[in-house]
Amino acid sequence: MRWCLLLAAVCLMLAPLQASRPPLSPSARISLVTVEGGRPLYTAFGHSALRVRDTSIPIDLVFNYGTFDFNAPGFYTNFMQGHMTYFLAVSDFSRFIYWNTEDGRYTYEQELLLDAGQRQRLFDALLVNAEPENRDYAYDFFYDNCATRIRDMLQTVFGDSLVFADRPSDGTLRDLLHSCLGRHPWSRLGLDIILGLPCDSLATAHTRMFLPGCLSDAFADARLQGRPLTASPAALNNLSPKPQRHPYVTVPTICAWLLLVAGVLCFRKGKARAVFDRCLFALVGTAGMIVAYMWFLSAHTATHWNLNLLWALPTHLFVAYCLPGRRPAQWRLWYFRLTSMLCIFLLAAWLWLPQDMHAAVIPLTLLLLCRSWAYTGWPSPRFIAPSESER
């Protein structure tokens, strides 16, 4: 109800502006607002918005392209399938900065060094874009989001007179994601498993602007008609930016190695070994089902061509129910032989793979190799192989 009332109030405030598109006064200012990442995953990558303030009208508005509706029909299904609808929302700046400060997120702005005519053109374009028939767009995390929409809006309004610096590539899109996930090690593991080869392409000066922090850097270096586009950043709240931590060994990696050790200890006891194997292959198979779904049935282009399917086979989910089995069928022997070969290939080719996989995948693959080898019928150490009754 609170959000509905706020939206209604903003619409009432904005309606006369859209109808008349009043001229901004010489004291008007437009700035790029950047918010650092927060603790929830959907806020971890930061946020960008445009602020328009004019004490003569008076207005102090935030144009926010990062708005979506959790309560929309089929929200989670559409999210998985990559059919997300976001929209441009307009809110009062005081509320915008209040909620970001309450969430502990450092926020700053860079004033756009525009003349009166340029400010008016950009303001008019934003008002047109905020109209109900124009505000919705198909969200894409890398190529069409709250940051790229602002970049594209300025390029549409100012055309070739706006020039962004051609920054040399300093990593891949996946590397840029990692730079925002220092406080989210488990989310980084999940994203590394779900995201495929497209994320390992080099980030260009244009594509890296999908992140609000990178957009801010690009605006700082950009030039409009040969002049700097922005002024120096100015803080909007009394918080300090939080440094990102990037430990070499993360908690998920440590847990994966501990799981390998636990698996070796379970190998010595038949009943525990059978339960462990069923749980292991069921969990890995479930992960494989998600990876396969995101590749073949989702419109998220970043999740396609995912080499994590070399170890997270979806079929493991079904094979788990065949374990241990007293009389293994011939197909099961060949299934685990193929699984073992895939694990060996993945480990041997690790340094040459075109996709950057999470370090936790190494102990997981070693564990899968040991447990798959036990059901191949090939010679294996006593602590790995199940007894005849378990086969």
C-alpha angles and dihedrals in degrees: 000000000000092000092045091053091046092050091048091050092050092048090052090049093046098044097079091044092054091046097051104018091211119215115259117238123241088259093060119118133195120195142174110244119204124192121196121234121281135208100268110082095238089059097041095097096053131239140259131204140159121244122206117188130173120166092198097064086024112236137138107180137166119213105207122188093181098080125125137161118243089192096055113124111270093006097155094040091051090047092055092046094048096244100125121157116209126176143199110258127188119213140167112271095226091060092043094054092040094058094044091050091048088053090052094244118149110231130192139168138216114206114227108234096225131150120235094268093049092049091051093049092050093046092050091049091051092051091051091048091051093058112112094248093051107035101080123087139169106259121226118179096219104027110026118030142114092295102041091047090060092048091049093047092056092045090051093049099041102027119188093351087078111076125182119206115256099239116195114247112265100182145323131298087258090055090054090052090050090055089064098044103065090116093042107060095157092047089051089054091050094048093046089054096046100040117080140199097304088072091059094064116111114268111240126204087263102043096045089067090081086091116073092224091053091046089054091051091048092051090050090057097038124105130210114203088342095307129103112275098214143029123233116294117269124197117242099194136031095254127110125230112261115233115235117239119216109185115190092225115041132197094256090054092050090048091051091054090047089052089054090052091047089050092053090051091050090053090075095063120060100211095043089046093055093049091046093051093050093049093045097051092041092053094044090046091052090052088049091052090055092047091049092047092051090049103043105024104031129083090217100116091194091066096055126103093026115179091195085089087077089077104015098063112181089216090068087078091064097037090055089073091057092062132142097357124172098234111031115212119233091248090059092054091053092043093058092042089057090046091052092050091050091051092049091048092049093050094044093048096040097114093047100046114122089220122072107228128194116266090237089068091072097066090038091054091047089052092049090049092053094046094043092049089056090066099042096087089234121127111279139165115282093243090058104040120079119232121264090258090055095050 
